[in-house]
Amino acid sequence: LAVTDALTGIYNRLGFDDQVEQYMRQNPQKHCVVAMLDIDDFKLVNDMYGHAAGDGALQKLAESMKQYFSKDVILGRNGGDEFSIFMPDCTVVEVKPFLKKFTEETRKFYCKGEEHTFTISLGFAEYPAFADDRSQLMRCADMALYEVKMRGKNGCMAYREGEHINSRAKLGFAVKDIIDNLPGAFIVYRADKENDEILLANNELLRLTGCKNMDELLAYTGKSFSSLIRPDEQESRQKSIWSQIDGGHSNDYIFFHLRKADGTYISVLDHGRIVDSVHNGRVFYVMIMDLKSLQRHFGDCLELVEK
């Protein structure tokens, strides 16, 4: 139990490290490969569907690892949504197609009976080609994983010759961290007239609506963006949005009164852009600005927007 991850049944970080160290001590000349992987946008899974769904995704991933890799491969969960795979007696060239196929597998988890898909990112490195010991090998694999993340996620990559461990960029940001800390309210929802489902909202949007978390926002809106608009404005504002899109304008502004969780309304300016998402089809990326706050900072000229 001390070396096993309770949720997934594979090695925890301590158990994984011990097993790999033991193999490398006993086989110092043999080539081997370590891969590090994690679930793309895992925090978003937890925020939107709850931690039980997140745990389900982790269990599904661990189960797929156990089924896909042979018994001599060492599997571990480092913590959170990060996992490690140790493949003995092999090279990067030999395992690359195998790892690529594993990364591209369709993965699903379930929440309240509904099926949802998720993707992973994976980086891998070879000993002794680029590392002298286990810890250095893990850092190389981690750098490769980092590159996958910076290139858009949902892929795998080998640590490349010529890279240096200490050269990992300091200016790397997680997309979710950027969104949560934007200096403004941000929301993403489906560009679908019949199903304008809210997919994401940042911390400032939650604050603006008076919600404690994403679950509370989805509950009071019924997951629909139009529910944020004052009822007497919904039809005209939706018509305005779609007339702009039908007219070829993918990036425009609208004004409306936003309904807060307590039933009150605030005047806001909506700056939206329609984009094509790989996983969700057409979606709106929208910045929402509190009009009164803008007026306090930029003067009476903004009153013309509301009129």
C-alpha positions in Angstrom: 0.0 0.0 0.0 2.9 2.3 0.7 4.0 2.2 -2.9 0.6 1.9 -4.6 -1.7 4.7 -5.7 -5.1 4.1 -4.1 -7.2 5.6 -6.8 -5.7 3.8 -9.9 -4.0 0.7 -8.4 -0.7 1.4 -10.1 2.6 2.6 -8.5 2.7 5.9 -6.8 5.7 8.2 -7.3 7.7 6.5 -4.6 7.0 3.0 -5.9 7.7 4.0 -9.5 11.0 5.7 -8.7 12.2 2.7 -6.6 11.3 0.2 -9.4 13.1 2.2 -12.1 16.1 2.9 -9.9 16.4 -0.9 -9.3 16.2 -1.7 -13.0 18.8 0.9 -14.0 21.2 -0.2 -11.3 21.0 -3.8 -12.4 21.1 -2.9 -16.2 23.4 0.1 -16.5 24.2 -0.5 -20.1 20.7 -1.2 -21.4 18.7 1.4 -23.2 15.3 2.3 -21.8 12.6 4.9 -22.3 10.6 7.0 -19.8 7.4 8.7 -20.8 5.5 11.3 -18.8 1.9 12.2 -19.6 -1.0 14.1 -18.3 -4.7 14.8 -19.1 -5.2 18.0 -21.2 -7.1 20.7 -19.3 -7.7 18.4 -16.3 -8.6 21.3 -14.0 -11.3 22.2 -16.5 -12.7 18.7 -16.2 -12.9 19.0 -12.4 -14.4 22.5 -12.6 -17.1 21.7 -15.1 -18.0 18.1 -14.1 -16.8 17.7 -10.5 -14.0 15.8 -8.9 -15.8 12.5 -9.1 -15.8 12.8 -12.9 -12.1 13.9 -12.7 -11.3 10.7 -10.7 -13.2 8.7 -13.3 -11.0 10.1 -16.0 -7.9 9.3 -14.0 -9.1 5.7 -13.5 -9.9 5.3 -17.2 -6.5 6.5 -18.2 -4.7 4.2 -15.8 -6.8 1.3 -16.9 -6.0 2.0 -20.6 -2.3 2.1 -19.6 -2.5 -1.3 -17.9 -4.3 -2.8 -21.0 -2.0 -1.3 -23.6 1.5 -1.9 -22.1 3.1 -5.2 -21.5 3.7 -6.6 -18.0 7.4 -5.7 -17.9 6.5 -2.0 -18.3 6.4 0.0 -15.0 3.4 2.3 -14.6 3.1 5.1 -12.1 1.0 8.1 -11.1 3.2 11.0 -10.0 0.3 12.9 -8.5 -2.7 14.8 -9.8 -3.2 14.0 -13.4 0.4 13.2 -14.2 1.6 9.7 -14.9 4.9 8.0 -15.8 5.7 5.0 -17.9 9.0 3.1 -17.9 9.8 0.8 -20.9 12.9 -1.4 -20.4 15.3 -2.6 -23.0 14.2 -0.3 -25.9 15.0 2.9 -27.7 13.0 6.0 -28.7 13.0 5.0 -32.3 11.4 1.6 -31.4 8.7 2.9 -29.2 7.7 6.1 -30.9 5.0 4.6 -33.1 3.7 2.6 -30.2 3.5 5.7 -27.9 1.9 7.8 -30.7 -0.8 5.2 -31.2 -1.5 5.1 -27.4 -1.7 8.9 -27.3 -4.2 9.0 -30.1 -6.6 6.6 -28.5 -10.1 7.9 -27.8 -10.7 8.2 -24.1 -14.0 8.8 -22.3 -15.4 9.5 -18.9 -19.0 9.8 -17.7 -20.8 12.4 -15.7 -24.5 12.0 -14.7 -24.9 9.4 -17.5 -23.4 11.6 -20.2 -20.3 10.6 -22.1 -17.4 13.0 -22.4 -14.1 12.6 -24.2 -10.6 13.8 -23.1 -7.2 13.9 -24.6 -3.6 13.4 -23.2 -0.2 14.9 -23.9 2.9 12.8 -23.6 6.7 13.4 -23.7 9.4 10.7 -23.7 13.2 10.4 -23.5 15.8 7.7 -23.8 18.6 6.4 -21.4 21.6 6.6 -21.8 21.3 8.7 -24.9 20.3 11.9 -23.1 20.5 11.1 -19.4 23.0 9.6 -16.9 20.4 8.6 -14.3 16.7 8.2 -13.5 16.1 11.8 -12.3 17.8 13.3 -15.3 15.8 11.0 -17.6 12.6 12.1 -16.0 13.5 15.7 -16.5 14.1 15.1 -20.2 10.8 13.4 -20.6 9.1 16.3 -18.6 10.7 18.8 -21.0 9.3 16.9 -24.0 5.9 16.9 -22.4 6.2 20.7 -21.8 6.9 21.2 -25.5 3.8 19.2 -26.4 1.7 21.5 -24.1 3.2 24.6 -25.7 2.4 23.4 -29.2 -1.3 22.9 -28.4 -1.5 19.6 -26.4 -3.1 16.3 -27.5 0.1 14.8 -28.9 3.4 13.1 -28.1 7.0 14.1 -28.6 10.5 12.7 -27.9 13.2 14.7 -26.2 15.3 16.1 -29.0 19.1 15.9 -29.3 20.7 19.2 -28.5 18.2 20.3 -25.9 19.6 21.1 -22.4 17.7 20.4 -19.3 18.4 23.9 -17.8 17.1 25.6 -21.0 13.4 25.0 -20.2 11.7 28.3 -20.9 10.7 30.3 -17.8 8.0 32.1 -19.8 5.7 29.1 -20.1 2.0 29.6 -19.1 -0.8 27.1 -18.7 -3.7 28.3 -20.8 -6.2 27.8 -17.9 -4.0 30.0 -15.6 -4.0 32.7 -18.2 -7.8 32.6 -18.6 -8.5 32.6 -14.9 -6.3 35.6 -14.4 -7.4 37.7 -17.3 -8.2 41.3 -16.3 -11.8 40.9 -17.4 -14.7 38.4 -17.5 -14.3 35.7 -20.1 -16.8 33.0 -21.2 -16.9 30.3 -23.9 -20.1 28.9 -25.2 -21.4 26.9 -28.2 -22.3 28.9 -31.3 -25.5 27.0 -31.7 -29.0 28.7 -31.8 -30.6 25.6 -30.2 -27.9 24.7 -27.8 -25.8 27.6 -26.6 -24.1 25.5 -23.9 -21.6 27.3 -21.6 -18.3 25.5 -21.8 -16.0 27.7 -19.8 -16.0 30.8 -17.6 -13.1 32.4 -15.8 -12.8 33.6 -12.2 -13.7 37.2 -13.1 -16.9 36.1 -14.9 -17.9 34.1 -11.8 -17.2 37.2 -9.7 -19.2 39.4 -12.0 -22.2 37.0 -11.8 -21.9 36.5 -8.1 -21.2 32.7 -8.4 -18.9 30.8 -6.1 -17.8 28.3 -8.8 -18.6 26.9 -12.2 -21.2 24.4 -10.9 -23.2 27.3 -9.5 -23.0 29.2 -12.7 -24.2 26.2 -14.8 -27.0 25.5 -12.3 -28.6 29.0 -12.4 -28.2 29.4 -16.1 -29.2 25.9 -17.0 -25.9 25.8 -18.9 -27.3 28.3 -21.5 -25.6 31.6 -22.3 -28.9 33.2 -23.3 -30.1 32.8 -19.7 -27.5 35.4 -18.7 -29.4 38.0 -20.8 -32.4 39.8 -19.4 -35.5 38.0 -20.7 -37.0 41.0 -22.5 -33.6 41.4 -24.4 -32.9 37.8 -25.2 -34.6 37.6 -28.6 -33.3 40.9 -29.9 -29.8 40.3 -28.6 -29.6 36.8 -30.1 -30.9 38.1 -33.3 -28.3 40.8 -33.3 -25.5 38.2 -32.7 -26.6 35.9 -35.5 -27.2 38.7 -38.0 -23.6 39.8 -37.4 -22.4 36.3 -38.0 -24.6 35.7 -41.0 -23.3 38.9 -42.4 -19.8 37.7 -42.2 -18.8 39.5 -39.0 -17.0 37.1 -36.7 -15.9 39.7 -34.2 -18.3 42.3 -32.9 -20.0 44.0 -29.8 -23.4 43.9 -28.3 -24.9 45.5 -25.2 -27.2 43.8 -22.7 -28.2 43.5 -19.1 -26.6 40.5 -17.5 -28.6 38.5 -15.0 -26.6 37.8 -11.8 -27.1 34.7 -9.6 -29.1 36.8 -7.1 -31.6 37.8 -9.8 -30.3 41.4 -10.1 -29.0 42.8 -13.4 -25.9 44.8 -14.5 -25.3 46.6 -17.8 -22.5 45.0 -19.7 -20.7 45.2 -23.1 -20.1 41.9 -24.8 -17.1 41.6 -27.2 -17.4 38.2 -29.0 -15.6 36.2 -31.6 -16.8 33.0 -33.3 -14.1 30.4 -33.8 -13.9 26.7 -34.8 -12.8 24.4 -32.0 -11.4 21.0 -32.7 -13.4 19.3 -29.9 -16.5 21.5 -29.7 -17.2 22.7 -33.2 -18.1 26.4 -33.6 -17.9 28.3 -30.3 -18.0 31.9 -29.1 -15.1 33.4 -27.2 -16.5 36.4 -25.3 -15.1 39.2 -23.1 -17.8 40.8 -20.9 -17.2 44.2 -19.5 -19.1 45.9 -16.7 -20.4 49.1 -18.4 -20.6 51.1 -15.2 -17.0 50.3 -14.4 -16.0 51.4 -17.9 -17.9 54.6 -17.5 -16.2 55.3 -14.1 -12.8 55.0 -15.8 -13.5 56.4 -19.3 -16.1 59.0 -18.9 -19.6 59.9 -20.1 -18.8 59.1 -23.7 -19.5 55.5 -23.0 -23.1 56.3 -22.1 -23.8 56.4 -25.8 -23.2 52.7 -26.0 -26.1 52.0 -23.7 -28.4 54.4 -25.5 
